[in-house]
């Protein structure tokens, strides 16, 4: 059975709302520690997300609150190993989970780039620059109208993040913003939870040129389980269709760029045939049917992500 590593979930929000106790098995939510370990997960990245409509001050407070919840209710558990540098990525045995802390949407920054250093000191190692709308760093994919790329602050933020060894995440970022990042990035960047636009033309998905650029740059693309990002019609929103996104990205870029970024607990519905994280076990057979080798399946399910972190966290 393959091992799994995943680049994006929103479980922190469920914990904050009191809907999930991460340390126990829950009826609610898509995942918790017992379900992850039972499903052979060895790594999960936990995102602190805040709907940015309430502005920077509220975003800062909420982001700090979620980071604190992550520390107290996930990262301090004896079965969890908090990954802050490359040396933390190691064989841990079946009863341990490696965990990374990320922030989805840099709305908390405003014009204060020192806050990037603050959250780095709190253990954050990946930041998704925007959510769907506009913030001080740049425009998200659903900004609409005159959708722009990165602002001056956004460009400085990318440099600051890469200097601090915070991974830059372009999921949710506008296409113009994507190319602004690629023009100034001195290190690989990632799309932690995005699929292929050529397979499903949702604005959250990546165009072929973007897939090629991330691949050329040595980055990663995490496969998202959000049904509307997989296929337009409900009857096509299933794991075989997700594997078609993988095949497309492997063909346009390479297998090395693929990982999982399921967006679990951040999405309302799951693909047909999935109840929660445990159904990820259906993926390897579907990948094999699509022509992926056993080595490639293990690389996509966990190996590529762990290799990337070993190479890019210092
Ligand atoms: Zn997201």
Boltz pocket constraint, residues with backbone or C-beta under 6 A from the ligand:
constraints:
  - pocket:
      binder: B
      contacts: [[A, 104], [A, 171], [A, 172], [A, 193], [A, 263], [A, 266]]
      max_distance: 6.0
